[in-house]
Amino acid sequence: MSERKILKNILFVVSHLGSGYENLIYSLNKNERIDIKFLQLSYTHPEVLDYLYNAGHKLDNSASFYGDLILFNKNFSCKAFYKFAKFIYFIHSPYQTLNRICLLNKLSENEAFKYYSFRLRRIYEMATYTKDAIITSHDDLINNKNYELIENYLNLKNKFSYNFSEEQIENKISPSLMKKANDCYERYLFLFKKLVNN
């Protein structure tokens, strides 16, 4: 990687479909130093950062964070990024998540569950490589938790606040599948908490 690339601050928000990641990105992007996009790039090599840089930044200086949103396992495979980029891992419980995935992405409930469970596993795998990263859930943020952690992690001078709005969607997921999804979520939530506490 060239020296030019190392000098730029990189922030990846790693989440899943239906998590309400839009609220988190909006909240982060209120800070002039942070500009998170959704470019749908595949980060297979550090050279891919050229596309992120070329997308521009609202405040292009040495303190700026060039950011991207990662929602799919296939879009992040290069371990070199763990050495210099910042990561915020953001997850949501399945009750509204699965219904959003089915409604907005036109997937069956089984397809939505498969994506959700595999995505949680991949997010956890990524988090094991970045133990100083922020790991948070939607519930954490609506309860005003981890604000100071985010501020310190990104060295923000302005206070972080989570601007939250969530339209309730009618539940159409079968009880048995929802229980499987919730068991999966609780299992990974426990593992994430162990990572944070170690």
C-alpha angles and dihedrals in degrees: 000000000000123000089244091063095046090057093061120084114236125198124185120194104204115196144126137254114281094021096116089247087155089073092051094047092048090050093049094043091057084079109084091220093060125071113171117182135180103232098153091223122162108234098210096137137016090248088073086076088079088074091051092049092046090056086071135223132247089230111027107193138111092277095054122114115217104206141188135185119236116199104154133060092228092060098067124044108128112103092195089082092066089069098062113007128089120235134201113189113202126184137173133204115257102245097090095012099069092046091051091049091051094045101041100033097036095234128147117249091255092051090048092050092048092051093045096049094045091045093053089051092051093047089053091049090052091047091057088064094050108045094164092057128106114263113186142151133218089251091054093054098045086053091053094250125145095017093122091044090056092047092051095042092055095032092236119181093197121067117260118228130177112236103205133192123154126176111217113236124203111256113246098160117112115251093239094053092044089054091052090050093048092048088052092049094048091049094053092041087058091049092048090052090051090053091051093048096047 
